[in-house]
Amino acid sequence: QFIDETYEVARSNGAIGGKIVGAGGGGFLLLYCPRNHDRLVAAMEKLGLPRFEFSFEPLGVVTFLLDGALKSASRKIGGSRSLGILAGQ
């Protein structure tokens, strides 16, 4: 129910569409939206879903592990709830 309600809030605040990605004990709500998505980010953060920056790589998955970064990133993201935003053109 949380996912359905969150998706409805996202759509009513500017998201064009979205998809749940990830596996197991966590994952992401990936949203497609216009470039000006401040209202969407604010609505998601109000639900406890922080924005998670990412980009696409032409060579596929690229992973970086910095000493201590994994624990730090996990705290910043806030457990298994996080938000990825893909801004449209």
mmCIF file of the C-alpha atoms, coordinates in Angstrom:
data_MODEL
# 
_entry.id   MODEL 
# 
loop_
_atom_site.group_PDB 
_atom_site.id 
_atom_site.type_symbol 
_atom_site.label_atom_id 
_atom_site.label_alt_id 
_atom_site.label_comp_id 
_atom_site.label_asym_id 
_atom_site.label_entity_id 
_atom_site.label_seq_id 
_atom_site.pdbx_PDB_ins_code 
_atom_site.Cartn_x 
_atom_site.Cartn_y 
_atom_site.Cartn_z 
_atom_site.occupancy 
_atom_site.B_iso_or_equiv 
_atom_site.pdbx_formal_charge 
_atom_site.auth_seq_id 
_atom_site.auth_comp_id 
_atom_site.auth_asym_id 
_atom_site.auth_atom_id 
_atom_site.pdbx_PDB_model_num 
ATOM 1  C CA . GLN A 1 1  ? 0.000  0.000  0.000   1.00 0.00 ? 1  GLN A CA 1 
ATOM 2  C CA . PHE A 1 2  ? 2.882  2.385  0.764   1.00 0.00 ? 2  PHE A CA 1 
ATOM 3  C CA . ILE A 1 3  ? 4.223  1.942  -2.778  1.00 0.00 ? 3  ILE A CA 1 
ATOM 4  C CA . ASP A 1 4  ? 0.824  2.575  -4.396  1.00 0.00 ? 4  ASP A CA 1 
ATOM 5  C CA . GLU A 1 5  ? 0.213  5.685  -2.300  1.00 0.00 ? 5  GLU A CA 1 
ATOM 6  C CA . THR A 1 6  ? 3.732  6.971  -2.940  1.00 0.00 ? 6  THR A CA 1 
ATOM 7  C CA . TYR A 1 7  ? 3.330  6.469  -6.685  1.00 0.00 ? 7  TYR A CA 1 
ATOM 8  C CA . GLU A 1 8  ? 0.043  8.406  -6.663  1.00 0.00 ? 8  GLU A CA 1 
ATOM 9  C CA . VAL A 1 9  ? 1.707  11.287 -4.786  1.00 0.00 ? 9  VAL A CA 1 
ATOM 10 C CA . ALA A 1 10 ? 4.553  11.224 -7.321  1.00 0.00 ? 10 ALA A CA 1 
ATOM 11 C CA . ARG A 1 11 ? 2.158  11.324 -10.287 1.00 0.00 ? 11 ARG A CA 1 
ATOM 12 C CA . SER A 1 12 ? 0.134  14.161 -8.767  1.00 0.00 ? 12 SER A CA 1 
ATOM 13 C CA . ASN A 1 13 ? 3.347  16.152 -8.256  1.00 0.00 ? 13 ASN A CA 1 
ATOM 14 C CA . GLY A 1 14 ? 4.720  15.933 -11.777 1.00 0.00 ? 14 GLY A CA 1 
ATOM 15 C CA . ALA A 1 15 ? 6.048  12.399 -12.350 1.00 0.00 ? 15 ALA A CA 1 
ATOM 16 C CA . ILE A 1 16 ? 5.199  11.102 -15.822 1.00 0.00 ? 16 ILE A CA 1 
ATOM 17 C CA . GLY A 1 17 ? 5.774  7.487  -14.801 1.00 0.00 ? 17 GLY A CA 1 
ATOM 18 C CA . GLY A 1 18 ? 7.799  5.264  -12.553 1.00 0.00 ? 18 GLY A CA 1 
ATOM 19 C CA . LYS A 1 19 ? 9.111  1.802  -11.811 1.00 0.00 ? 19 LYS A CA 1 
ATOM 20 C CA . ILE A 1 20 ? 10.229 -0.132 -8.764  1.00 0.00 ? 20 ILE A CA 1 
ATOM 21 C CA . VAL A 1 21 ? 13.801 -1.362 -9.277  1.00 0.00 ? 21 VAL A CA 1 
ATOM 22 C CA . GLY A 1 22 ? 16.141 -3.352 -7.063  1.00 0.00 ? 22 GLY A CA 1 
ATOM 23 C CA . ALA A 1 23 ? 15.756 -6.586 -5.187  1.00 0.00 ? 23 ALA A CA 1 
ATOM 24 C CA . GLY A 1 24 ? 15.538 -8.210 -1.811  1.00 0.00 ? 24 GLY A CA 1 
ATOM 25 C CA . GLY A 1 25 ? 15.427 -6.051 1.276   1.00 0.00 ? 25 GLY A CA 1 
ATOM 26 C CA . GLY A 1 26 ? 15.516 -2.723 -0.529  1.00 0.00 ? 26 GLY A CA 1 
ATOM 27 C CA . GLY A 1 27 ? 15.314 -0.984 -3.826  1.00 0.00 ? 27 GLY A CA 1 
ATOM 28 C CA . PHE A 1 28 ? 14.336 2.239  -5.492  1.00 0.00 ? 28 PHE A CA 1 
ATOM 29 C CA . LEU A 1 29 ? 11.328 4.012  -6.868  1.00 0.00 ? 29 LEU A CA 1 
ATOM 30 C CA . LEU A 1 30 ? 12.655 5.288  -10.193 1.00 0.00 ? 30 LEU A CA 1 
ATOM 31 C CA . LEU A 1 31 ? 10.576 8.198  -11.503 1.00 0.00 ? 31 LEU A CA 1 
ATOM 32 C CA . TYR A 1 32 ? 10.530 9.790  -14.952 1.00 0.00 ? 32 TYR A CA 1 
ATOM 33 C CA . CYS A 1 33 ? 9.697  13.495 -14.823 1.00 0.00 ? 33 CYS A CA 1 
ATOM 34 C CA . PRO A 1 34 ? 10.248 16.865 -16.506 1.00 0.00 ? 34 PRO A CA 1 
ATOM 35 C CA . ARG A 1 35 ? 13.528 18.672 -15.858 1.00 0.00 ? 35 ARG A CA 1 
ATOM 36 C CA . ASN A 1 36 ? 11.832 21.085 -13.449 1.00 0.00 ? 36 ASN A CA 1 
ATOM 37 C CA . HIS A 1 37 ? 10.974 18.574 -10.718 1.00 0.00 ? 37 HIS A CA 1 
ATOM 38 C CA . ASP A 1 38 ? 11.400 20.550 -7.482  1.00 0.00 ? 38 ASP A CA 1 
ATOM 39 C CA . ARG A 1 39 ? 7.756  19.996 -6.496  1.00 0.00 ? 39 ARG A CA 1 
ATOM 40 C CA . LEU A 1 40 ? 8.148  16.234 -6.969  1.00 0.00 ? 40 LEU A CA 1 
ATOM 41 C CA . VAL A 1 41 ? 11.360 16.076 -4.925  1.00 0.00 ? 41 VAL A CA 1 
ATOM 42 C CA . ALA A 1 42 ? 9.729  18.059 -2.102  1.00 0.00 ? 42 ALA A CA 1 
ATOM 43 C CA . ALA A 1 43 ? 6.684  15.759 -2.066  1.00 0.00 ? 43 ALA A CA 1 
ATOM 44 C CA . MET A 1 44 ? 8.837  12.623 -1.964  1.00 0.00 ? 44 MET A CA 1 
ATOM 45 C CA . GLU A 1 45 ? 11.098 14.009 0.764   1.00 0.00 ? 45 GLU A CA 1 
ATOM 46 C CA . LYS A 1 46 ? 7.986  14.800 2.805   1.00 0.00 ? 46 LYS A CA 1 
ATOM 47 C CA . LEU A 1 47 ? 7.238  11.045 2.657   1.00 0.00 ? 47 LEU A CA 1 
ATOM 48 C CA . GLY A 1 48 ? 10.750 10.255 3.865   1.00 0.00 ? 48 GLY A CA 1 
ATOM 49 C CA . LEU A 1 49 ? 12.167 9.386  0.429   1.00 0.00 ? 49 LEU A CA 1 
ATOM 50 C CA . PRO A 1 50 ? 15.384 11.311 -0.247  1.00 0.00 ? 50 PRO A CA 1 
ATOM 51 C CA . ARG A 1 51 ? 16.611 12.030 -3.752  1.00 0.00 ? 51 ARG A CA 1 
ATOM 52 C CA . PHE A 1 52 ? 19.408 9.742  -4.926  1.00 0.00 ? 52 PHE A CA 1 
ATOM 53 C CA . GLU A 1 53 ? 21.658 11.107 -7.689  1.00 0.00 ? 53 GLU A CA 1 
ATOM 54 C CA . PHE A 1 54 ? 22.588 8.741  -10.508 1.00 0.00 ? 54 PHE A CA 1 
ATOM 55 C CA . SER A 1 55 ? 23.487 8.789  -14.188 1.00 0.00 ? 55 SER A CA 1 
ATOM 56 C CA . PHE A 1 56 ? 23.496 6.351  -17.072 1.00 0.00 ? 56 PHE A CA 1 
ATOM 57 C CA . GLU A 1 57 ? 26.820 4.984  -18.323 1.00 0.00 ? 57 GLU A CA 1 
ATOM 58 C CA . PRO A 1 58 ? 27.307 3.960  -21.968 1.00 0.00 ? 58 PRO A CA 1 
ATOM 59 C CA . LEU A 1 59 ? 29.478 0.976  -20.941 1.00 0.00 ? 59 LEU A CA 1 
ATOM 60 C CA . GLY A 1 60 ? 26.947 -0.517 -18.514 1.00 0.00 ? 60 GLY A CA 1 
ATOM 61 C CA . VAL A 1 61 ? 27.128 -0.732 -14.744 1.00 0.00 ? 61 VAL A CA 1 
ATOM 62 C CA . VAL A 1 62 ? 30.032 1.121  -13.143 1.00 0.00 ? 62 VAL A CA 1 
ATOM 63 C CA . THR A 1 63 ? 30.580 0.665  -9.402  1.00 0.00 ? 63 THR A CA 1 
ATOM 64 C CA . PHE A 1 64 ? 32.919 2.557  -7.107  1.00 0.00 ? 64 PHE A CA 1 
ATOM 65 C CA . LEU A 1 65 ? 33.690 1.486  -3.554  1.00 0.00 ? 65 LEU A CA 1 
ATOM 66 C CA . LEU A 1 66 ? 35.485 4.027  -1.417  1.00 0.00 ? 66 LEU A CA 1 
ATOM 67 C CA . ASP A 1 67 ? 36.738 3.198  2.058   1.00 0.00 ? 67 ASP A CA 1 
ATOM 68 C CA . GLY A 1 68 ? 33.802 3.726  4.435   1.00 0.00 ? 68 GLY A CA 1 
ATOM 69 C CA . ALA A 1 69 ? 31.540 5.059  1.669   1.00 0.00 ? 69 ALA A CA 1 
ATOM 70 C CA . LEU A 1 70 ? 29.076 2.178  1.785   1.00 0.00 ? 70 LEU A CA 1 
ATOM 71 C CA . LYS A 1 71 ? 28.188 2.732  5.436   1.00 0.00 ? 71 LYS A CA 1 
ATOM 72 C CA . SER A 1 72 ? 27.989 6.491  4.891   1.00 0.00 ? 72 SER A CA 1 
ATOM 73 C CA . ALA A 1 73 ? 25.754 6.146  1.815   1.00 0.00 ? 73 ALA A CA 1 
ATOM 74 C CA . SER A 1 74 ? 23.472 3.722  3.627   1.00 0.00 ? 74 SER A CA 1 
ATOM 75 C CA . ARG A 1 75 ? 22.935 6.232  6.442   1.00 0.00 ? 75 ARG A CA 1 
ATOM 76 C CA . LYS A 1 76 ? 22.298 9.089  4.002   1.00 0.00 ? 76 LYS A CA 1 
ATOM 77 C CA . ILE A 1 77 ? 19.740 7.084  2.015   1.00 0.00 ? 77 ILE A CA 1 
ATOM 78 C CA . GLY A 1 78 ? 17.896 6.086  5.168   1.00 0.00 ? 78 GLY A CA 1 
ATOM 79 C CA . GLY A 1 79 ? 17.588 2.327  4.942   1.00 0.00 ? 79 GLY A CA 1 
ATOM 80 C CA . SER A 1 80 ? 15.678 0.719  2.109   1.00 0.00 ? 80 SER A CA 1 
ATOM 81 C CA . ARG A 1 81 ? 13.536 3.692  1.077   1.00 0.00 ? 81 ARG A CA 1 
ATOM 82 C CA . SER A 1 82 ? 15.079 5.924  -1.543  1.00 0.00 ? 82 SER A CA 1 
ATOM 83 C CA . LEU A 1 83 ? 14.134 7.833  -4.650  1.00 0.00 ? 83 LEU A CA 1 
ATOM 84 C CA . GLY A 1 84 ? 15.812 7.958  -8.045  1.00 0.00 ? 84 GLY A CA 1 
ATOM 85 C CA . ILE A 1 85 ? 14.773 10.692 -10.446 1.00 0.00 ? 85 ILE A CA 1 
ATOM 86 C CA . LEU A 1 86 ? 15.241 10.523 -14.194 1.00 0.00 ? 86 LEU A CA 1 
ATOM 87 C CA . ALA A 1 87 ? 14.615 13.991 -15.639 1.00 0.00 ? 87 ALA A CA 1 
ATOM 88 C CA . GLY A 1 88 ? 13.156 14.055 -19.152 1.00 0.00 ? 88 GLY A CA 1 
ATOM 89 C CA . GLN A 1 89 ? 14.089 16.451 -21.910 1.00 0.00 ? 89 GLN A CA 1 
# 
